[in-house]
Amino acid sequence: MKIAIGADHGGYRLKDEIVPFLKSLGHEVEDFGCDCNGSVDYPDYALPVCDQVAEGKADRGILICGTGIGMSIAANKHAGIRCALVGDTFSAHATRDHNDTNVLALGERVTGPGLALDIVKIWIETPFSNGERHVGRLKKVADIEKRFITGE
């Protein structure tokens, strides 16, 4: 699987732990930065990751900031993105199984590295259930996206 990853100054240290972990699991990773603790703007890192996922150049994306909140807000403004902010393993599984999320948001300041790696592994390995009720709900979400994001 090809995974695009990006972080701002509040999440780059956790990103630097996740990248080698993903590679150790056999995934290809494209890192969109940042690599410093100097203040940067999280939308500048969310956008290229979401572009890669929405355009099919990456299978999934991971975004990290201090809390994960800013990244998840920015990501969900992008057409074709279903981003979930996750802080526990149950939600990591459910958001793939039920919501077919294609971007994961994490908060470095609120989720320790051990838990974050567990979340990433579960999220990467859990397939979408394709359950009828979930597919129907995702169609409704796609309709909302068409109305408010793409203007169709």
ABEGO torsion letter per residue (X at the ends): XBBBBBBBAAAAAAAAAAAAAAAAAGBBBBBAOBABABBBBAAAAAAAAAAAAAAGABABBBBBBAAGAAAAAAAAABBGBBBBBBABAAAAAAAAAAAGBABBBBBAAABBAAAAAAAAAAAAABBBAGBAAAAAAAAAAAAAAAAAAAGX
